[in-house]
Amino acid sequence: MNFNKTYLPLVGRILMAAIFVMSGIGKIANPAGTIGYISAMGLPFPELGLAAAIGIEVVGGLLLVAGLYTRPVALALAAFSVVTGLIFHSAIADQNQMIHLMKNLAMAGGLLQIAAFGAGSLSLDARRGVTALHTA
């Protein structure tokens, strides 16, 4: 058993998913704060945005940990990271906001790696026989 190919993908998925799951739980714990933040950014339907963010973060994060539907989940989380980074951290003259934007972009990069190379052998995808990209 090759440690790098067996365990590193699982550890990577867990570490990548942790920020999404914890963020989603934070939104569940303080919905008014999140709705206020969404509203402050001028976005319509902040309650719908809150529900969507919680769903994407918690469900997507847990699917990523499990390694189930890993490639589409990683792509969705990557897109979510880029979009939310650009919307909520676009004030790049503020160093803190620049760091948050760069964090979101770095997460998207890691998620694209997961989408490209899959969940690894310790995943539900591997149990289902999903191991390689379908190429034409």
C-alpha positions in Angstrom: 0.0 0.0 0.0 1.4 3.3 -1.1 1.0 5.9 1.8 1.0 8.9 -0.6 -1.7 7.5 -2.9 -3.8 5.9 -0.2 -3.9 8.3 2.7 -2.9 11.7 1.4 -6.0 12.1 -0.8 -8.2 11.3 2.3 -6.3 13.7 4.5 -6.4 16.4 1.8 -10.2 16.0 1.4 -10.7 16.2 5.1 -8.6 19.4 5.5 -10.2 21.0 2.4 -13.7 20.1 3.6 -13.2 21.4 7.2 -13.4 25.1 6.3 -16.7 24.5 4.4 -18.4 22.4 7.1 -17.3 24.8 9.9 -18.4 27.8 7.9 -21.8 26.2 7.2 -22.2 25.4 10.9 -21.3 28.9 11.8 -24.1 30.1 9.4 -26.6 27.8 11.1 -25.5 29.1 14.5 -25.9 32.8 13.5 -28.3 33.1 10.5 -29.1 36.7 11.3 -25.4 37.7 11.1 -25.0 36.0 7.8 -28.2 37.5 6.4 -27.0 40.9 7.5 -23.7 40.4 5.7 -25.3 39.2 2.5 -27.7 42.2 2.6 -24.8 44.6 3.3 -23.2 43.4 0.0 -26.4 44.4 -1.8 -27.4 40.9 -2.9 -31.1 40.1 -3.3 -32.9 37.4 -1.4 -30.4 37.0 1.5 -32.5 34.3 3.2 -32.2 32.2 0.0 -28.5 33.0 -0.2 -28.1 31.8 3.4 -29.9 28.5 2.7 -27.9 27.9 -0.5 -24.6 28.7 1.3 -25.4 26.3 4.2 -26.4 23.6 1.7 -23.4 23.9 -0.4 -20.9 24.2 2.5 -22.3 21.5 4.8 -23.5 19.0 2.2 -20.6 19.6 -0.2 -18.1 19.4 2.6 -19.5 16.2 4.0 -19.6 14.6 0.5 -16.0 15.7 0.0 -14.9 14.0 3.2 -16.8 10.8 2.2 -15.3 11.0 -1.3 -18.8 10.6 -2.8 -19.4 12.4 -6.2 -16.1 13.9 -5.5 -15.3 15.5 -8.9 -18.6 17.3 -9.3 -18.7 18.3 -5.7 -15.1 19.7 -5.9 -16.0 21.6 -9.0 -19.1 23.1 -7.3 -17.1 24.0 -4.2 -14.4 25.6 -6.4 -16.9 27.7 -8.2 -18.5 28.7 -4.9 -15.1 29.7 -3.5 -14.3 31.9 -6.5 -17.7 33.5 -6.6 -18.0 34.2 -2.9 -14.4 35.4 -2.8 -15.1 37.9 -5.6 -18.4 39.1 -4.0 -17.5 39.2 -0.4 -13.7 39.9 -0.4 -13.4 42.3 -3.4 -12.1 45.3 -1.3 -8.5 44.3 -2.0 -7.1 47.6 -0.8 -7.8 46.2 2.7 -5.1 43.6 3.4 -7.4 41.4 5.4 -9.9 41.2 2.5 -7.0 40.5 0.1 -5.9 37.6 2.2 -9.5 36.3 2.3 -9.8 36.5 -1.4 -6.4 34.8 -1.9 -7.6 32.1 0.5 -10.7 31.5 -1.5 -8.7 31.3 -4.8 -6.2 28.9 -3.2 -9.1 26.7 -2.0 -10.5 26.7 -5.5 -7.0 25.6 -6.8 -6.9 22.7 -4.4 -10.4 21.7 -5.2 -9.6 21.7 -8.9 -6.8 19.3 -8.1 -9.3 17.0 -6.4 -11.6 17.3 -9.4 -8.8 16.4 -11.7 -7.3 13.5 -9.8 -10.3 12.2 -7.9 -10.9 11.1 -4.3 -8.4 8.4 -4.1 -8.7 4.8 -2.9 -10.2 5.6 0.6 -13.4 7.0 -0.7 -17.0 6.0 -1.5 -16.2 6.8 -5.2 -13.5 4.2 -5.2 -16.0 1.6 -3.8 -18.4 2.6 -6.6 -15.6 2.1 -9.1 -15.2 5.8 -10.0 -11.5 6.1 -10.3 -10.6 8.0 -13.5 -11.8 10.9 -15.6 -13.8 9.8 -18.6 -11.9 11.2 -21.6 -12.9 11.2 -25.2 
